[in-house]
């Protein structure tokens, strides 16, 4: 049975001290919670992964990277490999975030390679995708999402999906304060699950967690997460405050 996941994407925020404080606060707060079906993930910037992973030890907090290179190693100045991430205890990576696509030119084709590299290294992938505002306005959102998934993930074998988490993030809702309505999220998540049923069958589709991302806050999380095909969220801004993030975790249980 699939799990709910609440994952905090810290993006390019928090220096070392702030990162340690934040994870310490989350750890302390969730200790009191009796979480049964919810995983908690935080994704700090690369330089703070090791310190955050150390602080997160002996807690339910898992640590993910925000990106990764597709090659094993070599002359790729400024890049980070799967081996490097694993060596500091990181077993999950966010790939395909809209900011990576938009500002760093990451394409579906490149992302397919990154996904393969992560899976070859037995890492979990939190794969982000979603339509832009003009694509939704033109009623192309289902087509866009379908092609993003097909191009980057549908070459995988069924068994590889054990390590895939999907994060539907309509670009128009990221960091804008504008959220998809719970019904809009459910409509898209049901569409996504149906695509997976058609390609891989019921078992794979039922077991994959599909997160929603885009201005999830403590006051809207519960309603969005209550939808049957929404299995938690990828959280940006609200993951930077212990209190807000913990409220969102509670909403997922
Ligand atoms: C994100 O960047 O993945 C995100 C969902 O950000 P925010 O929650 O700030 O919209």
py3Dmol code that shows the C-alpha trace and the ligand (Angstrom):
import py3Dmol

protein = """\
ATOM      1  CA  UNK A   1       0.000   0.000   0.000  1.00  0.00           C
ATOM      2  CA  UNK A   2       1.353   3.397  -0.920  1.00  0.00           C
ATOM      3  CA  UNK A   3       2.473   5.849   1.733  1.00  0.00           C
ATOM      4  CA  UNK A   4       1.709   9.512   2.149  1.00  0.00           C
ATOM      5  CA  UNK A   5       4.801  11.639   1.874  1.00  0.00           C
ATOM      6  CA  UNK A   6       5.397  15.211   2.968  1.00  0.00           C
ATOM      7  CA  UNK A   7       8.620  16.459   1.405  1.00  0.00           C
ATOM      8  CA  UNK A   8      10.133  19.863   2.063  1.00  0.00           C
ATOM      9  CA  UNK A   9      12.102  21.395  -0.775  1.00  0.00           C
ATOM     10  CA  UNK A  10      14.297  24.003   0.874  1.00  0.00           C
ATOM     11  CA  UNK A  11      15.626  25.199  -2.491  1.00  0.00           C
ATOM     12  CA  UNK A  12      18.494  27.747  -2.236  1.00  0.00           C
ATOM     13  CA  UNK A  13      17.543  28.759   1.298  1.00  0.00           C
ATOM     14  CA  UNK A  14      19.161  28.257   4.713  1.00  0.00           C
ATOM     15  CA  UNK A  15      22.860  28.385   5.504  1.00  0.00           C
ATOM     16  CA  UNK A  16      24.435  25.686   7.653  1.00  0.00           C
ATOM     17  CA  UNK A  17      23.189  26.978  11.000  1.00  0.00           C
ATOM     18  CA  UNK A  18      19.685  27.640   9.719  1.00  0.00           C
ATOM     19  CA  UNK A  19      19.533  24.170   8.138  1.00  0.00           C
ATOM     20  CA  UNK A  20      20.586  22.489  11.366  1.00  0.00           C
ATOM     21  CA  UNK A  21      18.083  24.537  13.374  1.00  0.00           C
ATOM     22  CA  UNK A  22      15.277  23.692  10.994  1.00  0.00           C
ATOM     23  CA  UNK A  23      15.868  19.952  10.971  1.00  0.00           C
ATOM     24  CA  UNK A  24      16.340  19.969  14.745  1.00  0.00           C
ATOM     25  CA  UNK A  25      12.990  21.714  15.165  1.00  0.00           C
ATOM     26  CA  UNK A  26      11.178  19.317  12.849  1.00  0.00           C
ATOM     27  CA  UNK A  27      12.757  16.330  14.580  1.00  0.00           C
ATOM     28  CA  UNK A  28      11.665  17.555  18.000  1.00  0.00           C
ATOM     29  CA  UNK A  29       8.109  18.302  16.880  1.00  0.00           C
ATOM     30  CA  UNK A  30       7.462  15.080  15.012  1.00  0.00           C
ATOM     31  CA  UNK A  31       8.824  12.941  17.834  1.00  0.00           C
ATOM     32  CA  UNK A  32       5.533  13.549  19.625  1.00  0.00           C
ATOM     33  CA  UNK A  33       3.462  12.516  16.616  1.00  0.00           C
ATOM     34  CA  UNK A  34       2.352   8.984  16.117  1.00  0.00           C
ATOM     35  CA  UNK A  35       2.908   8.914  12.364  1.00  0.00           C
ATOM     36  CA  UNK A  36       1.679   5.673  10.867  1.00  0.00           C
ATOM     37  CA  UNK A  37       1.402   6.155   7.160  1.00  0.00           C
ATOM     38  CA  UNK A  38       3.354   9.324   6.444  1.00  0.00           C
ATOM     39  CA  UNK A  39       6.977   9.670   5.423  1.00  0.00           C
ATOM     40  CA  UNK A  40       8.756  12.942   6.148  1.00  0.00           C
ATOM     41  CA  UNK A  41      11.473  14.104   3.746  1.00  0.00           C
ATOM     42  CA  UNK A  42      13.579  17.261   3.697  1.00  0.00           C
ATOM     43  CA  UNK A  43      15.731  18.419   0.797  1.00  0.00           C
ATOM     44  CA  UNK A  44      18.414  20.909   1.833  1.00  0.00           C
ATOM     45  CA  UNK A  45      20.978  22.376  -0.500  1.00  0.00           C
ATOM     46  CA  UNK A  46      23.944  20.113  -1.365  1.00  0.00           C
ATOM     47  CA  UNK A  47      26.469  21.654   1.040  1.00  0.00           C
ATOM     48  CA  UNK A  48      24.197  21.050   4.012  1.00  0.00           C
ATOM     49  CA  UNK A  49      23.112  17.497   3.196  1.00  0.00           C
ATOM     50  CA  UNK A  50      25.643  15.809   5.447  1.00  0.00           C
ATOM     51  CA  UNK A  51      24.945  18.007   8.479  1.00  0.00           C
ATOM     52  CA  UNK A  52      21.198  17.684   8.062  1.00  0.00           C
ATOM     53  CA  UNK A  53      21.476  13.916   7.563  1.00  0.00           C
ATOM     54  CA  UNK A  54      23.496  13.667  10.792  1.00  0.00           C
ATOM     55  CA  UNK A  55      20.932  15.723  12.722  1.00  0.00           C
ATOM     56  CA  UNK A  56      18.088  13.666  11.239  1.00  0.00           C
ATOM     57  CA  UNK A  57      19.567  10.395  12.517  1.00  0.00           C
ATOM     58  CA  UNK A  58      17.339   8.436  14.892  1.00  0.00           C
ATOM     59  CA  UNK A  59      14.264  10.219  13.618  1.00  0.00           C
ATOM     60  CA  UNK A  60      11.699   9.609  10.898  1.00  0.00           C
ATOM     61  CA  UNK A  61      13.154  12.377   8.774  1.00  0.00           C
ATOM     62  CA  UNK A  62      14.647  11.264   5.470  1.00  0.00           C
ATOM     63  CA  UNK A  63      17.019  13.494   3.553  1.00  0.00           C
ATOM     64  CA  UNK A  64      16.835  14.035  -0.202  1.00  0.00           C
ATOM     65  CA  UNK A  65      18.931  15.995  -2.684  1.00  0.00           C
ATOM     66  CA  UNK A  66      17.410  18.628  -4.945  1.00  0.00           C
ATOM     67  CA  UNK A  67      19.245  17.500  -8.074  1.00  0.00           C
ATOM     68  CA  UNK A  68      21.920  15.132  -9.348  1.00  0.00           C
ATOM     69  CA  UNK A  69      24.094  14.658 -12.425  1.00  0.00           C
ATOM     70  CA  UNK A  70      23.449  11.832 -14.844  1.00  0.00           C
ATOM     71  CA  UNK A  71      27.075  10.650 -15.169  1.00  0.00           C
ATOM     72  CA  UNK A  72      28.976   8.390 -12.767  1.00  0.00           C
ATOM     73  CA  UNK A  73      31.831  10.891 -12.319  1.00  0.00           C
ATOM     74  CA  UNK A  74      34.218  12.992 -14.406  1.00  0.00           C
ATOM     75  CA  UNK A  75      34.875  16.463 -15.727  1.00  0.00           C
ATOM     76  CA  UNK A  76      31.559  18.105 -14.892  1.00  0.00           C
ATOM     77  CA  UNK A  77      32.548  21.147 -12.877  1.00  0.00           C
ATOM     78  CA  UNK A  78      30.040  22.082 -10.227  1.00  0.00           C
ATOM     79  CA  UNK A  79      28.009  18.901 -10.491  1.00  0.00           C
ATOM     80  CA  UNK A  80      27.152  16.203  -7.935  1.00  0.00           C
ATOM     81  CA  UNK A  81      26.993  12.463  -8.598  1.00  0.00           C
ATOM     82  CA  UNK A  82      24.822   9.700  -7.190  1.00  0.00           C
ATOM     83  CA  UNK A  83      27.865   8.177  -5.470  1.00  0.00           C
ATOM     84  CA  UNK A  84      28.590  11.462  -3.710  1.00  0.00           C
ATOM     85  CA  UNK A  85      25.027  11.668  -2.462  1.00  0.00           C
ATOM     86  CA  UNK A  86      25.028   8.074  -1.262  1.00  0.00           C
ATOM     87  CA  UNK A  87      28.331   8.630   0.523  1.00  0.00           C
ATOM     88  CA  UNK A  88      26.669  11.221   2.781  1.00  0.00           C
ATOM     89  CA  UNK A  89      23.645   9.026   3.439  1.00  0.00           C
ATOM     90  CA  UNK A  90      21.261  10.442   0.852  1.00  0.00           C
ATOM     91  CA  UNK A  91      19.057   7.887  -0.850  1.00  0.00           C
ATOM     92  CA  UNK A  92      16.445  10.077  -2.543  1.00  0.00           C
ATOM     93  CA  UNK A  93      16.680  12.816  -5.122  1.00  0.00           C
ATOM     94  CA  UNK A  94      14.217  15.349  -6.484  1.00  0.00           C
ATOM     95  CA  UNK A  95      14.422  15.447 -10.279  1.00  0.00           C
ATOM     96  CA  UNK A  96      12.590  17.553 -12.826  1.00  0.00           C
ATOM     97  CA  UNK A  97      11.586  20.434 -10.590  1.00  0.00           C
ATOM     98  CA  UNK A  98      10.094  23.215 -12.712  1.00  0.00           C
ATOM     99  CA  UNK A  99      12.877  25.583 -11.604  1.00  0.00           C
ATOM    100  CA  UNK A 100      15.464  23.129 -12.966  1.00  0.00           C
ATOM    101  CA  UNK A 101      13.487  22.887 -16.211  1.00  0.00           C
ATOM    102  CA  UNK A 102      12.925  26.630 -16.505  1.00  0.00           C
ATOM    103  CA  UNK A 103      16.245  28.152 -15.348  1.00  0.00           C
ATOM    104  CA  UNK A 104      18.684  25.357 -16.120  1.00  0.00           C
ATOM    105  CA  UNK A 105      17.214  24.026 -19.344  1.00  0.00           C
ATOM    106  CA  UNK A 106      16.504  20.496 -18.098  1.00  0.00           C
ATOM    107  CA  UNK A 107      14.500  18.619 -20.708  1.00  0.00           C
ATOM    108  CA  UNK A 108      12.492  15.402 -20.496  1.00  0.00           C
ATOM    109  CA  UNK A 109      15.294  13.643 -22.384  1.00  0.00           C
ATOM    110  CA  UNK A 110      17.932  14.758 -19.890  1.00  0.00           C
ATOM    111  CA  UNK A 111      15.637  13.874 -17.004  1.00  0.00           C
ATOM    112  CA  UNK A 112      15.166  10.358 -18.379  1.00  0.00           C
ATOM    113  CA  UNK A 113      18.960   9.946 -18.115  1.00  0.00           C
ATOM    114  CA  UNK A 114      19.046  11.337 -14.588  1.00  0.00           C
ATOM    115  CA  UNK A 115      16.226   9.014 -13.567  1.00  0.00           C
ATOM    116  CA  UNK A 116      18.118   6.039 -15.005  1.00  0.00           C
ATOM    117  CA  UNK A 117      21.260   7.057 -13.160  1.00  0.00           C
ATOM    118  CA  UNK A 118      19.424   7.408  -9.849  1.00  0.00           C
ATOM    119  CA  UNK A 119      17.735   4.036 -10.271  1.00  0.00           C
ATOM    120  CA  UNK A 120      20.988   2.359 -11.304  1.00  0.00           C
ATOM    121  CA  UNK A 121      22.287   3.573  -7.930  1.00  0.00           C
ATOM    122  CA  UNK A 122      19.219   2.235  -6.123  1.00  0.00           C
ATOM    123  CA  UNK A 123      18.117   5.713  -5.175  1.00  0.00           C
ATOM    124  CA  UNK A 124      14.530   6.878  -4.939  1.00  0.00           C
ATOM    125  CA  UNK A 125      13.389   9.564  -7.369  1.00  0.00           C
ATOM    126  CA  UNK A 126      10.858  12.230  -6.496  1.00  0.00           C
ATOM    127  CA  UNK A 127       9.935  13.187 -10.034  1.00  0.00           C
ATOM    128  CA  UNK A 128       8.342  16.608 -10.573  1.00  0.00           C
ATOM    129  CA  UNK A 129       6.285  17.650 -13.546  1.00  0.00           C
ATOM    130  CA  UNK A 130       3.336  19.905 -14.307  1.00  0.00           C
ATOM    131  CA  UNK A 131       1.931  22.376 -16.777  1.00  0.00           C
ATOM    132  CA  UNK A 132       2.534  26.107 -17.106  1.00  0.00           C
ATOM    133  CA  UNK A 133      -0.267  28.650 -16.818  1.00  0.00           C
ATOM    134  CA  UNK A 134      -0.597  29.197 -20.566  1.00  0.00           C
ATOM    135  CA  UNK A 135      -0.809  25.438 -21.103  1.00  0.00           C
ATOM    136  CA  UNK A 136      -3.661  25.151 -18.626  1.00  0.00           C
ATOM    137  CA  UNK A 137      -5.424  28.166 -20.128  1.00  0.00           C
ATOM    138  CA  UNK A 138      -5.174  26.533 -23.547  1.00  0.00           C
ATOM    139  CA  UNK A 139      -6.628  23.350 -22.040  1.00  0.00           C
ATOM    140  CA  UNK A 140      -3.440  21.466 -22.825  1.00  0.00           C
ATOM    141  CA  UNK A 141      -2.575  20.473 -19.252  1.00  0.00           C
ATOM    142  CA  UNK A 142      -3.430  16.792 -19.596  1.00  0.00           C
ATOM    143  CA  UNK A 143      -1.428  16.486 -22.816  1.00  0.00           C
ATOM    144  CA  UNK A 144       1.583  18.251 -21.285  1.00  0.00           C
ATOM    145  CA  UNK A 145       1.601  16.060 -18.194  1.00  0.00           C
ATOM    146  CA  UNK A 146       1.154  12.920 -20.266  1.00  0.00           C
ATOM    147  CA  UNK A 147       4.119  13.753 -22.469  1.00  0.00           C
ATOM    148  CA  UNK A 148       6.338  14.718 -19.505  1.00  0.00           C
ATOM    149  CA  UNK A 149       5.656  11.352 -17.881  1.00  0.00           C
ATOM    150  CA  UNK A 150       5.953   9.325 -21.063  1.00  0.00           C
ATOM    151  CA  UNK A 151       9.192  10.990 -22.139  1.00  0.00           C
ATOM    152  CA  UNK A 152      11.003  10.756 -18.824  1.00  0.00           C
ATOM    153  CA  UNK A 153       9.575   7.676 -17.119  1.00  0.00           C
ATOM    154  CA  UNK A 154       7.645   5.333 -19.353  1.00  0.00           C
ATOM    155  CA  UNK A 155      10.760   3.596 -20.658  1.00  0.00           C
ATOM    156  CA  UNK A 156      11.182   2.100 -17.169  1.00  0.00           C
ATOM    157  CA  UNK A 157      10.330  -1.481 -16.335  1.00  0.00           C
ATOM    158  CA  UNK A 158       7.441  -2.022 -13.934  1.00  0.00           C
ATOM    159  CA  UNK A 159       9.730  -3.079 -11.087  1.00  0.00           C
ATOM    160  CA  UNK A 160      11.622   0.237 -11.262  1.00  0.00           C
ATOM    161  CA  UNK A 161       8.473   2.044 -10.133  1.00  0.00           C
ATOM    162  CA  UNK A 162       9.082   0.860  -6.569  1.00  0.00           C
ATOM    163  CA  UNK A 163      11.611   3.690  -6.373  1.00  0.00           C
ATOM    164  CA  UNK A 164       9.536   6.367  -8.102  1.00  0.00           C
ATOM    165  CA  UNK A 165       7.476   9.004  -6.324  1.00  0.00           C
ATOM    166  CA  UNK A 166       5.566  11.438  -8.521  1.00  0.00           C
ATOM    167  CA  UNK A 167       5.056  15.092  -7.677  1.00  0.00           C
ATOM    168  CA  UNK A 168       2.483  16.897  -9.780  1.00  0.00           C
ATOM    169  CA  UNK A 169       3.325  20.574  -9.509  1.00  0.00           C
ATOM    170  CA  UNK A 170       1.381  22.956 -11.734  1.00  0.00           C
ATOM    171  CA  UNK A 171       3.966  25.652 -12.434  1.00  0.00           C
ATOM    172  CA  UNK A 172       1.402  28.429 -11.983  1.00  0.00           C
ATOM    173  CA  UNK A 173       0.919  27.329  -8.369  1.00  0.00           C
ATOM    174  CA  UNK A 174       4.568  27.152  -7.319  1.00  0.00           C
ATOM    175  CA  UNK A 175       5.570  29.956  -4.992  1.00  0.00           C
ATOM    176  CA  UNK A 176       2.665  32.068  -6.207  1.00  0.00           C
ATOM    177  CA  UNK A 177       0.232  31.614  -3.331  1.00  0.00           C
ATOM    178  CA  UNK A 178      -2.229  30.311  -5.888  1.00  0.00           C
ATOM    179  CA  UNK A 179      -3.121  26.654  -5.313  1.00  0.00           C
ATOM    180  CA  UNK A 180      -4.881  24.196  -7.536  1.00  0.00           C
ATOM    181  CA  UNK A 181      -8.275  23.526  -5.993  1.00  0.00           C
ATOM    182  CA  UNK A 182      -8.552  20.133  -4.335  1.00  0.00           C
ATOM    183  CA  UNK A 183     -10.806  19.081  -7.224  1.00  0.00           C
ATOM    184  CA  UNK A 184      -8.289  20.258  -9.840  1.00  0.00           C
ATOM    185  CA  UNK A 185      -5.565  18.320  -8.034  1.00  0.00           C
ATOM    186  CA  UNK A 186      -7.700  15.188  -7.763  1.00  0.00           C
ATOM    187  CA  UNK A 187      -8.706  15.411 -11.430  1.00  0.00           C
ATOM    188  CA  UNK A 188      -5.063  15.519 -12.515  1.00  0.00           C
ATOM    189  CA  UNK A 189      -3.895  12.892 -10.026  1.00  0.00           C
ATOM    190  CA  UNK A 190      -6.621  10.491 -11.167  1.00  0.00           C
ATOM    191  CA  UNK A 191      -5.559  11.119 -14.778  1.00  0.00           C
ATOM    192  CA  UNK A 192      -1.922  10.383 -13.848  1.00  0.00           C
ATOM    193  CA  UNK A 193      -2.855   7.155 -12.072  1.00  0.00           C
ATOM    194  CA  UNK A 194      -4.913   6.078 -15.070  1.00  0.00           C
ATOM    195  CA  UNK A 195      -1.912   6.641 -17.358  1.00  0.00           C
ATOM    196  CA  UNK A 196       0.090   4.333 -15.104  1.00  0.00           C
ATOM    197  CA  UNK A 197      -2.691   1.734 -15.014  1.00  0.00           C
ATOM    198  CA  UNK A 198      -2.798   1.732 -18.813  1.00  0.00           C
ATOM    199  CA  UNK A 199       0.956   1.354 -19.145  1.00  0.00           C
ATOM    200  CA  UNK A 200       1.868  -0.830 -16.142  1.00  0.00           C
ATOM    201  CA  UNK A 201      -1.340  -2.211 -14.662  1.00  0.00           C
ATOM    202  CA  UNK A 202      -3.212  -1.732 -11.394  1.00  0.00           C
ATOM    203  CA  UNK A 203      -0.544  -2.910  -8.982  1.00  0.00           C
ATOM    204  CA  UNK A 204       2.103  -0.380 -10.021  1.00  0.00           C
ATOM    205  CA  UNK A 205      -0.483   2.406 -10.177  1.00  0.00           C
ATOM    206  CA  UNK A 206      -1.919   1.639  -6.753  1.00  0.00           C
ATOM    207  CA  UNK A 207       1.507   1.571  -5.136  1.00  0.00           C
ATOM    208  CA  UNK A 208       2.982   4.789  -6.502  1.00  0.00           C
ATOM    209  CA  UNK A 209       2.644   7.861  -4.282  1.00  0.00           C
ATOM    210  CA  UNK A 210       1.537  10.931  -6.210  1.00  0.00           C
ATOM    211  CA  UNK A 211       2.274  14.152  -4.332  1.00  0.00           C
ATOM    212  CA  UNK A 212       0.773  17.538  -5.050  1.00  0.00           C
ATOM    213  CA  UNK A 213       2.998  20.615  -4.993  1.00  0.00           C
ATOM    214  CA  UNK A 214       2.157  24.280  -5.369  1.00  0.00           C
ATOM    215  CA  UNK A 215       1.543  26.678  -2.480  1.00  0.00           C
ATOM    216  CA  UNK A 216       0.500  24.010  -0.005  1.00  0.00           C
ATOM    217  CA  UNK A 217       0.105  25.713   3.370  1.00  0.00           C
ATOM    218  CA  UNK A 218      -1.146  24.631   6.803  1.00  0.00           C
ATOM    219  CA  UNK A 219      -4.610  25.987   6.038  1.00  0.00           C
ATOM    220  CA  UNK A 220      -5.171  24.206   2.716  1.00  0.00           C
ATOM    221  CA  UNK A 221      -3.174  20.992   3.182  1.00  0.00           C
ATOM    222  CA  UNK A 222      -5.862  18.875   4.790  1.00  0.00           C
ATOM    223  CA  UNK A 223      -8.433  19.486   2.097  1.00  0.00           C
ATOM    224  CA  UNK A 224      -5.982  18.796  -0.725  1.00  0.00           C
ATOM    225  CA  UNK A 225      -4.550  15.681   0.958  1.00  0.00           C
ATOM    226  CA  UNK A 226      -8.027  14.320   1.637  1.00  0.00           C
ATOM    227  CA  UNK A 227      -8.499  13.622  -2.062  1.00  0.00           C
ATOM    228  CA  UNK A 228      -8.165   9.912  -2.816  1.00  0.00           C
ATOM    229  CA  UNK A 229      -5.378  10.185  -5.383  1.00  0.00           C
ATOM    230  CA  UNK A 230      -3.335  12.821  -3.542  1.00  0.00           C
ATOM    231  CA  UNK A 231      -0.728  11.112  -1.366  1.00  0.00           C
ATOM    232  CA  UNK A 232       0.836  14.096   0.376  1.00  0.00           C
ATOM    233  CA  UNK A 233       2.776  17.048  -0.940  1.00  0.00           C
ATOM    234  CA  UNK A 234       6.017  18.581  -2.061  1.00  0.00           C
ATOM    235  CA  UNK A 235       6.281  21.758  -0.063  1.00  0.00           C
ATOM    236  CA  UNK A 236       8.427  24.799  -0.848  1.00  0.00           C
ATOM    237  CA  UNK A 237       7.878  27.996   1.142  1.00  0.00           C
ATOM    238  CA  UNK A 238       5.947  26.393   3.994  1.00  0.00           C
ATOM    239  CA  UNK A 239       8.694  23.822   4.580  1.00  0.00           C
ATOM    240  CA  UNK A 240      11.019  26.543   5.862  1.00  0.00           C
ATOM    241  CA  UNK A 241       9.103  27.086   9.117  1.00  0.00           C
ATOM    242  CA  UNK A 242       8.964  24.257  11.627  1.00  0.00           C
ATOM    243  CA  UNK A 243       5.445  25.051  12.748  1.00  0.00           C
ATOM    244  CA  UNK A 244       3.982  25.247   9.246  1.00  0.00           C
ATOM    245  CA  UNK A 245       5.769  22.150   8.002  1.00  0.00           C
ATOM    246  CA  UNK A 246       4.699  20.102  11.014  1.00  0.00           C
ATOM    247  CA  UNK A 247       1.075  21.206  10.586  1.00  0.00           C
ATOM    248  CA  UNK A 248       1.260  20.011   6.984  1.00  0.00           C
ATOM    249  CA  UNK A 249       2.714  16.683   8.108  1.00  0.00           C
ATOM    250  CA  UNK A 250      -0.182  16.290  10.534  1.00  0.00           C
ATOM    251  CA  UNK A 251      -2.620  17.046   7.729  1.00  0.00           C
ATOM    252  CA  UNK A 252      -1.224  14.134   5.737  1.00  0.00           C
ATOM    253  CA  UNK A 253      -1.798  11.505   8.437  1.00  0.00           C
TER     254      UNK A 253
END
"""
ligand_1 = """\
10
LIG
C 8.008 23.659 -4.892
O 8.908 24.428 -5.176
O 8.133 22.450 -5.136
C 6.813 24.187 -4.261
C 5.762 23.455 -4.234
O 6.913 25.469 -3.751
P 5.768 26.267 -2.933
O 5.200 25.309 -1.915
O 6.468 27.415 -2.317
O 4.734 26.660 -3.937
"""
view = py3Dmol.view(width=600, height=400)
view.addModel(protein, "pdb")
view.setStyle({"model": 0}, {"cartoon": {"style": "trace"}})
view.addModel(ligand_1, "xyz")
view.setStyle({"model": 1}, {"stick": {}})
view.zoomTo()
view.show()
